[in-house]
């Protein structure tokens, strides 16, 4: 049973880790990603895998003027309506769900809807992935660039493999974050 969680902000263009977080396994990925945002600057673009989408999380990117692109599950009403439209790209309103409303109120940030972009990427397998992004300018960011943009995220996955093999991460035997940090 894992007791720690690793997360990294990785520069895919320069193949370097910008920030590495080691936290208790009970710490959520979004909370760790918020800490990574402190290492970004206005104008950056952060690409995420699935598991991160939440309106409150998007709002933190807007507050820092940091763009994002992430895979989103196809179960929300907004995404279902987009899929039913047959479009490959559209700018839509994302209202705060109940969880996001609670988080926004707690953090004293706006509870207004956000205008974000949904993009459908068809995979060779015939499946489709849906991406949500703050890159809403359809002229500046053509739909065709999103498949390659999202694919670049694999650089961080490859780096995780390197970390696991070089640091032997999976063989650490500590039940605390401090214990893992002292071993590395």
C-alpha positions as CSV (number, residue, x, y, z in Angstrom):
1,X,0.0,0.0,0.0
2,X,1.6,3.3,-1.0
3,X,2.1,5.8,1.7
4,X,3.5,8.7,-0.3
5,X,2.6,10.4,-3.6
6,X,5.1,11.9,-6.1
7,X,4.2,14.7,-8.4
8,X,6.3,16.7,-10.8
9,X,6.1,19.8,-12.9
10,X,8.1,18.8,-15.9
11,X,9.4,20.9,-18.8
12,X,8.8,18.7,-21.8
13,X,10.7,21.1,-24.2
14,X,13.9,21.0,-22.1
15,X,13.5,17.5,-20.5
16,X,13.9,18.8,-16.9
17,X,11.9,18.5,-13.7
18,X,11.0,22.1,-12.6
19,X,9.4,21.0,-9.3
20,X,9.1,17.7,-7.5
21,X,6.6,17.2,-4.7
22,X,6.7,14.3,-2.2
23,X,3.6,14.2,0.0
24,X,1.5,11.8,2.0
25,X,-0.6,9.5,-0.2
26,X,-3.7,11.1,1.3
27,X,-2.7,14.4,-0.4
28,X,-4.7,14.8,-3.6
29,X,-3.1,15.3,-7.0
30,X,-4.8,18.7,-7.5
31,X,-3.5,20.0,-4.2
32,X,0.1,19.0,-5.3
33,X,-0.5,20.6,-8.7
34,X,-1.5,23.8,-6.9
35,X,1.9,23.9,-5.3
36,X,3.5,23.3,-8.7
37,X,1.6,26.4,-10.0
38,X,3.8,28.5,-7.6
39,X,6.7,27.5,-9.9
40,X,5.0,28.8,-13.0
41,X,4.8,32.2,-14.5
42,X,2.2,34.1,-16.5
43,X,2.1,32.8,-20.1
44,X,3.1,29.2,-19.2
45,X,1.1,26.3,-20.5
46,X,0.7,23.3,-18.3
47,X,-0.5,20.0,-19.8
48,X,-2.2,17.5,-17.4
49,X,-3.5,14.0,-17.7
50,X,-6.9,12.9,-16.5
51,X,-7.8,13.3,-12.8
52,X,-7.2,17.0,-12.6
53,X,-10.3,18.7,-14.1
54,X,-12.4,20.8,-11.7
55,X,-13.7,24.3,-12.2
56,X,-12.1,25.5,-9.0
57,X,-8.8,24.2,-10.2
58,X,-9.2,25.9,-13.6
59,X,-9.8,29.2,-11.7
60,X,-6.4,29.0,-10.0
61,X,-4.8,28.9,-13.4
62,X,-6.8,31.9,-14.5
63,X,-5.7,33.8,-11.4
64,X,-2.0,33.1,-12.2
65,X,-2.6,33.7,-15.9
66,X,-1.2,30.2,-16.6
67,X,-2.9,28.3,-19.5
68,X,-3.7,24.6,-19.3
69,X,-4.8,21.6,-21.3
70,X,-6.0,18.4,-19.7
71,X,-7.9,15.3,-20.4
72,X,-11.5,15.3,-19.1
73,X,-13.8,12.5,-18.4
74,X,-16.8,12.2,-20.7
75,X,-19.5,12.0,-17.9
76,X,-20.3,15.7,-17.2
77,X,-23.3,17.3,-18.9
78,X,-21.1,19.9,-20.6
79,X,-18.9,17.2,-22.2
80,X,-21.9,15.0,-23.1
81,X,-23.5,17.9,-24.9
82,X,-20.2,18.7,-26.7
83,X,-19.9,15.0,-27.9
84,X,-23.5,15.0,-29.1
85,X,-22.9,18.1,-31.1
86,X,-20.4,16.2,-33.3
87,X,-17.9,19.1,-33.1
88,X,-14.2,18.7,-32.8
89,X,-13.7,22.0,-30.9
90,X,-16.0,24.5,-29.2
91,X,-15.8,27.2,-26.5
92,X,-18.4,26.5,-23.8
93,X,-19.4,27.7,-20.3
94,X,-18.3,25.6,-17.4
95,X,-20.5,26.3,-14.4
96,X,-19.3,25.5,-10.8
97,X,-20.5,22.2,-9.7
98,X,-21.4,21.8,-6.0
99,X,-17.9,20.6,-5.0
100,X,-16.3,23.5,-6.9
101,X,-18.8,26.0,-5.4
102,X,-17.8,24.8,-1.9
103,X,-14.1,25.1,-2.7
104,X,-14.4,28.5,-4.4
105,X,-16.3,29.9,-1.5
106,X,-13.8,28.4,1.0
107,X,-10.9,29.9,-0.9
108,X,-12.8,33.2,-1.6
109,X,-12.5,33.0,-5.3
110,X,-15.2,33.7,-8.0
111,X,-18.0,31.2,-8.4
112,X,-18.9,32.5,-11.9
113,X,-18.8,30.1,-14.8
114,X,-15.7,29.9,-17.0
115,X,-15.5,29.9,-20.8
116,X,-13.2,27.1,-21.8
117,X,-12.5,25.1,-24.8
118,X,-13.3,21.5,-25.4
119,X,-11.4,19.6,-28.1
120,X,-12.1,16.1,-29.4
121,X,-9.0,14.0,-30.4
122,X,-9.7,10.8,-32.2
123,X,-7.2,8.1,-31.5
124,X,-6.0,5.4,-33.9
125,X,-7.9,2.8,-31.8
126,X,-11.2,4.6,-32.8
127,X,-11.7,6.0,-29.3
128,X,-11.9,9.7,-28.6
129,X,-10.3,11.7,-25.9
130,X,-11.8,15.0,-24.8
131,X,-9.5,17.8,-23.7
132,X,-10.4,20.9,-21.8
133,X,-8.2,24.0,-22.3
134,X,-7.9,27.7,-21.5
135,X,-6.6,28.2,-25.0
136,X,-9.9,29.5,-26.3
137,X,-8.7,31.6,-29.3
138,X,-9.7,29.4,-32.2
139,X,-7.6,31.3,-34.7
140,X,-4.4,31.4,-32.6
141,X,-4.8,27.7,-31.5
142,X,-6.2,25.6,-34.3
143,X,-7.9,22.4,-33.3
144,X,-5.3,20.4,-35.2
145,X,-2.5,21.3,-32.8
146,X,-4.1,19.7,-29.7
147,X,-3.3,16.1,-30.5
148,X,0.4,16.8,-30.6
149,X,0.2,19.2,-27.6
150,X,-1.4,16.5,-25.5
151,X,1.0,13.8,-26.7
152,X,3.9,15.9,-25.5
153,X,2.8,15.1,-22.0
154,X,4.4,11.7,-22.4
155,X,7.7,13.2,-21.6
156,X,6.8,13.3,-18.0
157,X,5.6,9.7,-18.1
158,X,9.0,8.7,-19.5
159,X,10.7,10.7,-16.7
160,X,8.7,8.8,-14.1
161,X,10.0,5.6,-15.5
162,X,13.6,6.9,-15.2
163,X,13.0,8.0,-11.6
164,X,11.5,4.6,-10.7
165,X,14.4,2.7,-12.2
166,X,17.3,5.0,-11.0
167,X,16.0,5.8,-7.6
168,X,14.3,2.4,-7.1
169,X,11.3,4.3,-5.7
170,X,9.1,1.3,-5.6
171,X,11.4,-0.4,-3.1
172,X,11.5,2.3,-0.4
173,X,10.2,1.0,2.9
174,X,9.1,4.0,4.8
175,X,5.5,4.8,5.9
176,X,6.2,8.6,6.1
177,X,7.0,11.3,3.7
178,X,10.1,12.2,5.8
179,X,11.3,8.7,5.6
180,X,11.1,8.6,1.8
181,X,12.8,12.0,1.6
182,X,15.7,10.8,3.8
183,X,16.2,7.8,1.6
184,X,16.5,9.8,-1.6
